[in-house]
Amino acid sequence: MRDCRILLLRHGETLWNREGRMQGWRDSPLTLKGIAQARACGLRLRELLGPGLPGHRIVSSPLGRAWQTAVLVAETCGCDPRAIRHEPLLREISWGAWDGMTAAEIAARDPERWRQRLRSGFAEPPPDGGESPGQLYDRACRWLASLSPGTKLVAVAHGGLGRMLRAAYLGLPPEASRDMEQPQDAFYLLEHGRVARIEAAVTAMSQG
């Protein structure tokens, strides 16, 4: 794992991000701002690695918002979007029955369970198939362990999964991910056991 290079991106802003909804395994499309963010990340990657991202492959969560972002990144970098590979382990944490809802809607619909979840520091999984932070951490660890030595990837994923992946890479416990950032106009380089943030300014060019 430490011999790999991973450039880790979060998908661009979506309609549900703007509305404050827990997207989980459900989906909403990128906003115009989200499209510009994806293109900006693509331009920055092209600057860093060169046209076509030589030596690197693009992989993506299978969820639509990440896939849409990955396609925009690939097109901006001069890569063939058809070569992007789905990585099921990179999908976002599931909120179960609460996928697609705002915190206010969850509190109104299921007040006791929501209070319990807040008291536990979100340690308990949501109802009907939701995932706990521990389960997400395990998924992040399994993905990192699956990488062959020397692998070089651009990985497009999600906010929660991305934070947990960085914690796992650094050997930190799941709780350490809570205070980590989850930008959509920057991405992270995971290499040599370190994590570095790389800015990707949204410019007139990236907005098309």
LINKA-V118222 format. One record per residue. N is the residue number from 1. SS is DSSP state (~ for helix, > for strand, _ for the rest). NEAR is the number of other ideal C-beta (glycine too) atoms within 8 Angstrom. Layout:
n=N ss=SS near=NEAR
n=N ss=SS near=NEAR
This chain:
n=1 ss=_ near=7
n=2 ss=_ near=5
n=3 ss=_ near=5
n=4 ss=_ near=14
n=5 ss=> near=10
n=6 ss=> near=12
n=7 ss=> near=14
n=8 ss=> near=13
n=9 ss=> near=13
n=10 ss=> near=13
n=11 ss=_ near=16
n=12 ss=_ near=17
n=13 ss=_ near=10
n=14 ss=> near=15
n=15 ss=~ near=8
n=16 ss=~ near=10
n=17 ss=~ near=13
n=18 ss=~ near=8
n=19 ss=~ near=7
n=20 ss=_ near=7
n=21 ss=> near=10
n=22 ss=_ near=11
n=23 ss=_ near=17
n=24 ss=_ near=13
n=25 ss=_ near=9
n=26 ss=_ near=7
n=27 ss=_ near=8
n=28 ss=_ near=10
n=29 ss=_ near=9
n=30 ss=> near=13
n=31 ss=_ near=12
n=32 ss=~ near=7
n=33 ss=~ near=9
n=34 ss=~ near=16
n=35 ss=~ near=12
n=36 ss=~ near=13
n=37 ss=~ near=15
n=38 ss=~ near=16
n=39 ss=~ near=14
n=40 ss=~ near=14
n=41 ss=~ near=15
n=42 ss=~ near=15
n=43 ss=~ near=13
n=44 ss=~ near=13
n=45 ss=~ near=15
n=46 ss=~ near=13
n=47 ss=~ near=6
n=48 ss=~ near=7
n=49 ss=~ near=10
n=50 ss=_ near=7
n=51 ss=_ near=6
n=52 ss=_ near=7
n=53 ss=_ near=14
n=54 ss=_ near=6
n=55 ss=_ near=5
n=56 ss=_ near=11
n=57 ss=> near=8
n=58 ss=> near=16
n=59 ss=> near=13
n=60 ss=> near=16
n=61 ss=_ near=16
n=62 ss=_ near=10
n=63 ss=_ near=12
n=64 ss=~ near=7
n=65 ss=~ near=16
n=66 ss=~ near=16
n=67 ss=~ near=14
n=68 ss=~ near=13
n=69 ss=~ near=17
n=70 ss=~ near=14
n=71 ss=~ near=10
n=72 ss=~ near=13
n=73 ss=~ near=18
n=74 ss=~ near=14
n=75 ss=~ near=10
n=76 ss=~ near=13
n=77 ss=~ near=13
n=78 ss=_ near=8
n=79 ss=_ near=11
n=80 ss=_ near=5
n=81 ss=~ near=9
n=82 ss=~ near=4
n=83 ss=~ near=9
n=84 ss=_ near=12
n=85 ss=> near=8
n=86 ss=> near=9
n=87 ss=_ near=11
n=88 ss=~ near=7
n=89 ss=~ near=9
n=90 ss=~ near=15
n=91 ss=_ near=12
n=92 ss=_ near=13
n=93 ss=_ near=13
n=94 ss=_ near=11
n=95 ss=_ near=14
n=96 ss=~ near=13
n=97 ss=~ near=10
n=98 ss=~ near=13
n=99 ss=_ near=12
n=100 ss=_ near=10
n=101 ss=_ near=11
n=102 ss=> near=9
n=103 ss=~ near=9
n=104 ss=~ near=6
n=105 ss=~ near=8
n=106 ss=~ near=12
n=107 ss=~ near=9
n=108 ss=~ near=6
n=109 ss=~ near=7
n=110 ss=_ near=10
n=111 ss=~ near=8
n=112 ss=~ near=6
n=113 ss=~ near=9
n=114 ss=~ near=11
n=115 ss=~ near=8
n=116 ss=~ near=9
n=117 ss=~ near=10
n=118 ss=~ near=8
n=119 ss=~ near=6
n=120 ss=_ near=8
n=121 ss=_ near=7
n=122 ss=_ near=7
n=123 ss=_ near=7
n=124 ss=_ near=8
n=125 ss=_ near=8
n=126 ss=_ near=13
n=127 ss=_ near=10
n=128 ss=_ near=6
n=129 ss=_ near=7
n=130 ss=_ near=14
n=131 ss=_ near=12
n=132 ss=_ near=9
n=133 ss=~ near=13
n=134 ss=~ near=8
n=135 ss=~ near=10
n=136 ss=~ near=14
n=137 ss=~ near=14
n=138 ss=~ near=8
n=139 ss=~ near=12
n=140 ss=~ near=14
n=141 ss=~ near=9
n=142 ss=~ near=9
n=143 ss=~ near=12
n=144 ss=~ near=11
n=145 ss=~ near=7
n=146 ss=_ near=6
n=147 ss=_ near=11
n=148 ss=_ near=5
n=149 ss=_ near=6
n=150 ss=_ near=6
n=151 ss=_ near=9
n=152 ss=> near=8
n=153 ss=> near=13
n=154 ss=> near=12
n=155 ss=> near=13
n=156 ss=> near=16
n=157 ss=> near=16
n=158 ss=_ near=16
n=159 ss=~ near=8
n=160 ss=~ near=11
n=161 ss=~ near=16
n=162 ss=~ near=14
n=163 ss=~ near=13
n=164 ss=~ near=16
n=165 ss=~ near=14
n=166 ss=~ near=14
n=167 ss=~ near=15
n=168 ss=~ near=12
n=169 ss=~ near=12
n=170 ss=_ near=9
n=171 ss=_ near=4
n=172 ss=_ near=7
n=173 ss=_ near=6
n=174 ss=~ near=10
n=175 ss=~ near=7
n=176 ss=~ near=10
n=177 ss=~ near=14
n=178 ss=~ near=7
n=179 ss=~ near=4
n=180 ss=_ near=9
n=181 ss=_ near=5
n=182 ss=_ near=9
n=183 ss=_ near=8
n=184 ss=_ near=11
n=185 ss=_ near=10
n=186 ss=> near=10
n=187 ss=> near=14
n=188 ss=> near=12
n=189 ss=> near=11
n=190 ss=> near=13
n=191 ss=> near=9
n=192 ss=_ near=4
n=193 ss=_ near=6
n=194 ss=> near=6
n=195 ss=> near=9
n=196 ss=> near=7
n=197 ss=> near=9
n=198 ss=> near=11
n=199 ss=> near=7
n=200 ss=_ near=12
n=201 ss=_ near=8
n=202 ss=_ near=10
n=203 ss=_ near=8
n=204 ss=_ near=4
n=205 ss=_ near=6
n=206 ss=_ near=14
n=207 ss=_ near=9
n=208 ss=_ near=6
